[in-house]
Amino acid sequence: MNVEMDTAAKERWARSASTHRPFHGVEGELWPVRLLEQGQTSPQAGEKVVNDLASRLADHVLGAPLEAYWVSKGLIRPDAVKTVNWSALSLARETPALARRFWVSKFASNHCAVGTRLHQRQLTDSPSCPRGCPEEETSQHVLSCPNGNDLWDSLASILLQWGRKNKAAPGLMEALITGISHWRDGTAEHAPLRYWPSDLRTAYESQTAQGWGGVLFGFTSTAWERFQSSHFKAIRSRRSSRRWVAALIRKLWDVSWDLWNYRCYQLNKESDPEAEQALRALSTCISVACARRTSLYPAPFRPMLQRPLHQILSSS
């Protein structure tokens, strides 16, 4: 039977080859799948999928169309799409809860209840920032609004602590925070690079070419992974630099979430005498605790009290 099937297949192949058609149907094939490129409309056009359908569809949908979408949102520059660490970004999405993944997608695509979206839905009279800034409130503006500067200072300290705990390459977290800070105040192109090592400077410049506006959404340059990989090799660590960058992206999402929550708190807080009295009492206790020697407290609590008092009070 195998010999007969092989002979029949060869005869069909010989007949099909003589037609000079690029694609050949299969008898009884009801739903042939073809991946059409932009501008193709004919059912017979495009590349026919014959195996690994799920992966092929994912590559087709999550390829150029997705890249063009994020470019249109202003999170990536068109000439730097290929420098985005898409692999680490995809890996970062595997761990968070479903609700957090939904929020990241909605926030990055500007579909949360920001000023421009509410104005588009005719729920507000103006798309301007409701916290008093003259600019239109988009998701990027929420992250860069001057009204969140106090919280950003505290979050930057938390990022540094995270980097030290997770064996970040020397200077990597400082460079990231410098770039984000300069982006927030509009001077991302003028960071002091000449005092940095060449490989760190290369990573920073790669991110600058890609754009700093998407970093807190997880759009990081592949140069950071290479820089961290060199550090792991230098300290003879077997950790994966890609998984490390994925963890960093999740931490950056936490920062974005905190800035968004702070924005919502500023807009929706109500005057509650009892709550204000409790906050004043808490601030007094924190001030007294900071005035004492930190060595008197358990080790896990000491880093929280080593920050400047105004940062602690602004984040409490």
C-alpha positions as CSV (number, residue, x, y, z in Angstrom):
1,M,0.0,0.0,0.0
2,N,2.8,2.4,0.8
3,V,4.4,1.7,-2.7
4,E,1.0,2.4,-4.3
5,M,0.5,5.7,-2.4
6,D,4.1,6.8,-3.2
7,T,3.5,6.1,-6.9
8,A,0.2,8.0,-6.9
9,A,1.8,10.9,-5.2
10,K,4.6,11.1,-7.7
11,E,2.1,11.0,-10.6
12,R,0.1,13.8,-9.1
13,W,3.2,15.9,-8.6
14,A,4.3,15.4,-12.2
15,R,0.9,16.5,-13.4
16,S,0.8,19.5,-11.1
17,A,4.4,20.6,-12.0
18,S,3.4,20.9,-15.6
19,T,0.7,23.5,-14.9
20,H,3.3,26.1,-13.7
21,R,0.9,27.4,-11.0
22,P,2.4,28.6,-7.8
23,F,-0.2,27.1,-5.5
24,H,-2.1,23.8,-5.9
25,G,-5.3,22.9,-4.2
26,V,-5.8,19.6,-2.3
27,E,-8.8,17.5,-3.1
28,G,-11.3,17.7,-0.3
29,E,-9.6,20.8,1.3
30,L,-12.5,22.9,2.5
31,W,-10.8,25.8,4.2
32,P,-7.3,26.6,2.8
33,V,-5.6,29.3,4.9
34,R,-3.5,32.0,3.1
35,L,-1.8,34.9,4.7
36,L,-2.5,38.0,2.7
37,E,-0.2,40.9,2.6
38,Q,-1.4,44.5,2.7
39,G,-3.2,45.3,-0.6
40,Q,-3.9,41.7,-1.5
41,T,-7.6,40.8,-1.8
42,S,-7.8,37.7,-4.0
43,P,-8.5,34.5,-2.2
44,Q,-5.7,32.8,-4.2
45,A,-3.1,35.5,-3.3
46,G,-0.7,35.3,-0.4
47,E,1.3,32.5,1.2
48,K,-0.5,29.3,1.9
49,V,-0.1,27.9,5.4
50,V,0.4,24.2,5.5
51,N,1.8,23.7,9.1
52,D,2.1,25.3,12.5
53,L,-1.0,27.4,11.9
54,A,-1.1,29.1,15.4
55,S,2.5,30.3,15.2
56,R,2.2,31.4,11.6
57,L,-0.9,33.5,12.4
58,A,0.7,35.0,15.4
59,D,3.8,36.0,13.5
60,H,1.6,37.5,10.7
61,V,-0.7,39.5,13.1
62,L,2.0,40.5,15.6
63,G,4.5,41.5,13.0
64,A,4.5,44.6,10.8
65,P,0.8,45.5,11.5
66,L,1.4,45.6,15.3
67,E,4.7,47.5,14.8
68,A,2.9,50.1,12.6
69,Y,0.2,50.5,15.3
70,W,2.6,51.4,18.1
71,V,4.4,53.8,15.8
72,S,1.1,55.5,15.1
73,K,0.7,55.9,18.9
74,G,4.0,57.7,19.1
75,L,5.6,55.2,21.4
76,I,8.2,54.0,18.9
77,R,10.0,56.0,16.2
78,P,9.5,54.5,12.7
79,D,13.2,54.1,11.9
80,A,13.9,52.2,15.2
81,V,11.2,49.5,15.2
82,K,13.7,46.7,14.8
83,T,15.6,47.8,17.9
84,V,12.6,47.2,20.3
85,N,13.1,44.1,22.5
86,W,9.8,42.4,21.4
87,S,10.9,39.0,22.8
88,A,11.4,40.4,26.3
89,L,8.2,42.4,26.1
90,S,6.3,39.2,25.1
91,L,8.0,37.3,27.9
92,A,7.0,40.0,30.4
93,R,3.3,39.6,29.6
94,E,3.3,35.9,30.7
95,T,3.5,36.5,34.5
96,P,1.1,39.4,35.5
97,A,-2.5,38.8,36.3
98,L,-5.0,39.1,33.4
99,A,-6.4,42.3,34.8
100,R,-3.0,43.9,34.8
101,R,-2.2,42.8,31.3
102,F,-5.5,44.3,30.1
103,W,-4.7,47.6,31.9
104,V,-1.2,47.8,30.3
105,S,-2.7,47.3,26.8
106,K,-5.5,49.9,27.4
107,F,-3.2,52.4,29.0
108,A,-0.4,52.1,26.3
109,S,-3.0,52.5,23.5
110,N,-4.6,55.5,25.2
111,H,-7.9,53.8,25.9
112,C,-8.0,54.5,29.6
113,A,-10.1,57.4,30.9
114,V,-7.6,60.1,30.1
115,G,-8.7,63.6,29.0
116,T,-8.4,63.0,25.2
117,R,-10.5,59.8,25.4
118,L,-13.1,61.4,27.7
119,H,-13.4,64.4,25.4
120,Q,-13.7,62.1,22.3
121,R,-16.6,60.4,24.1
122,Q,-18.1,63.8,24.9
123,L,-17.8,63.3,28.6
124,T,-15.7,66.4,29.2
125,D,-15.6,69.8,27.6
126,S,-11.8,69.8,27.0
127,P,-9.1,67.2,26.4
128,S,-6.7,69.3,28.5
129,C,-5.0,67.9,31.6
130,P,-7.5,68.1,34.5
131,R,-4.7,68.7,36.9
132,G,-4.0,72.2,35.5
133,C,-1.5,71.6,32.7
134,P,-2.2,73.3,29.4
135,E,-1.3,70.1,27.4
136,E,-3.8,67.5,26.3
137,E,-4.0,64.6,28.7
138,T,-2.9,61.4,27.0
139,S,-1.4,58.3,28.7
140,Q,2.1,59.7,28.0
141,H,1.2,62.9,29.6
142,V,-0.1,61.1,32.7
143,L,3.4,59.7,33.1
144,S,5.2,63.0,32.5
145,C,2.8,65.5,34.1
146,P,4.7,67.8,36.5
147,N,2.0,67.2,39.1
148,G,3.5,63.7,39.6
149,N,7.1,64.9,40.1
150,D,7.1,64.2,43.9
151,L,5.9,60.6,43.3
152,W,8.3,60.1,40.5
153,D,11.2,60.9,42.8
154,S,10.1,58.2,45.2
155,L,9.5,55.7,42.4
156,A,13.0,56.4,41.0
157,S,14.5,55.5,44.3
158,I,12.4,52.3,44.3
159,L,13.8,51.4,40.8
160,L,17.3,51.9,42.0
161,Q,16.7,49.6,45.0
162,W,15.2,47.0,42.6
163,G,18.2,47.2,40.4
164,R,20.6,46.6,43.3
165,K,18.6,43.7,44.6
166,N,18.4,42.1,41.1
167,K,22.1,42.5,40.2
168,A,21.6,45.2,37.5
169,A,24.7,46.1,35.5
170,P,26.6,49.1,37.0
171,G,25.1,52.3,35.8
172,L,22.1,50.6,33.9
173,M,19.4,51.7,36.3
174,E,20.9,55.1,36.7
175,A,20.9,55.6,32.9
176,L,17.3,54.4,32.6
177,I,16.2,56.8,35.3
178,T,18.2,59.6,33.8
179,G,16.6,59.0,30.4
180,I,13.1,58.8,31.8
181,S,13.6,61.9,33.9
182,H,14.9,63.9,31.0
183,W,12.0,62.8,28.9
184,R,9.6,63.9,31.6
185,D,11.0,67.4,31.6
186,G,11.6,67.5,27.9
187,T,15.4,67.3,27.7
188,A,16.0,63.6,26.8
189,E,18.5,64.4,24.1
190,H,20.9,66.3,26.4
191,A,21.9,63.8,29.1
192,P,25.6,63.9,30.2
193,L,26.9,60.9,28.2
194,R,30.6,61.6,28.0
195,Y,31.4,60.4,31.5
196,W,29.7,57.0,30.9
197,P,31.4,53.7,29.7
198,S,31.1,53.3,25.9
199,D,28.8,50.2,26.1
200,L,26.4,52.0,28.5
201,R,26.5,55.1,26.3
202,T,25.7,52.9,23.3
203,A,22.6,51.5,25.1
204,Y,21.4,54.9,26.1
205,E,21.8,56.3,22.6
206,S,20.0,53.3,21.2
207,Q,17.0,54.0,23.5
208,T,17.2,57.7,22.6
209,A,16.9,56.8,18.9
210,Q,14.0,54.5,19.6
211,G,12.3,57.1,21.9
212,W,12.0,57.4,25.7
213,G,8.2,57.9,25.6
214,G,7.6,54.2,25.4
215,V,10.0,53.0,28.1
216,L,7.4,53.0,30.9
217,F,5.1,51.1,28.7
218,G,7.7,48.3,28.2
219,F,9.3,49.4,24.8
220,T,12.9,49.0,25.7
221,S,15.9,48.7,23.4
222,T,17.7,45.4,22.8
223,A,20.9,47.2,23.7
224,W,19.9,47.0,27.4
225,E,19.7,43.2,27.2
226,R,23.2,43.0,25.6
227,F,24.6,45.3,28.3
228,Q,23.1,43.3,31.1
229,S,24.2,40.0,29.4
230,S,27.8,41.3,29.4
231,H,27.5,42.0,33.1
232,F,26.2,38.5,33.9
233,K,29.1,37.0,32.0
234,A,31.6,39.2,33.9
235,I,30.3,38.0,37.3
236,R,29.9,34.5,35.9
237,S,26.2,34.4,36.5
238,R,24.0,31.9,34.6
239,R,20.9,34.1,34.8
240,S,19.1,34.9,31.6
241,S,19.5,38.5,30.5
242,R,16.2,38.3,28.6
243,R,14.3,37.2,31.6
244,W,16.0,39.9,33.6
245,V,14.8,42.5,31.1
246,A,11.3,41.0,31.2
247,A,11.3,41.5,35.0
248,L,12.5,45.0,34.5
249,I,9.6,45.7,32.1
250,R,7.1,44.4,34.7
251,K,8.7,46.8,37.3
252,L,8.3,49.7,34.8
253,W,4.6,48.7,34.4
254,D,4.3,49.0,38.2
255,V,5.7,52.5,38.0
256,S,3.2,53.4,35.3
257,W,0.4,52.0,37.5
258,D,1.5,54.0,40.5
259,L,1.6,57.2,38.5
260,W,-1.8,56.5,37.0
261,N,-3.2,55.7,40.5
262,Y,-1.7,58.9,41.8
263,R,-3.4,60.9,39.0
264,C,-6.8,59.3,39.9
265,Y,-6.3,60.0,43.6
266,Q,-5.5,63.7,42.9
267,L,-8.7,64.0,40.9
268,N,-11.0,62.0,43.1
269,K,-9.9,62.6,46.7
270,E,-12.6,64.0,48.9
271,S,-12.3,66.1,52.0
272,D,-12.6,63.8,55.0
273,P,-11.8,65.5,58.3
274,E,-11.1,62.1,60.0
275,A,-8.9,60.9,57.2
276,E,-7.0,64.2,57.2
277,Q,-6.4,63.9,60.9
278,A,-5.2,60.4,60.6
279,L,-2.8,61.4,57.8
280,R,-1.4,64.2,60.0
281,A,-0.9,61.8,62.9
282,L,0.8,59.3,60.5
283,S,3.1,62.1,59.1
284,T,4.1,63.0,62.7
285,C,4.9,59.4,63.5
286,I,7.0,59.1,60.3
287,S,8.9,62.3,61.1
288,V,9.7,61.0,64.6
289,A,10.8,57.7,63.2
290,C,13.1,59.4,60.7
291,A,14.7,61.5,63.3
292,R,15.9,58.4,65.2
293,R,18.8,56.2,64.2
294,T,17.8,53.7,61.6
295,S,19.9,51.0,63.3
296,L,17.2,50.9,66.0
297,Y,14.7,49.4,63.5
298,P,14.5,45.9,62.0
299,A,16.6,45.5,58.9
300,P,13.7,45.2,56.4
301,F,12.4,48.6,57.4
302,R,15.7,50.6,57.3
303,P,15.7,51.3,53.6
304,M,12.3,52.9,53.8
305,L,13.6,55.4,56.4
306,Q,16.8,56.2,54.6
307,R,15.1,58.3,51.9
308,P,14.6,62.1,52.4
309,L,11.6,62.9,54.6
310,H,9.7,64.8,52.0
311,Q,9.8,61.8,49.7
312,I,8.5,59.5,52.4
313,L,5.7,61.8,53.3
314,S,4.7,62.3,49.6
315,S,4.4,58.6,49.0
316,S,2.6,57.7,52.2
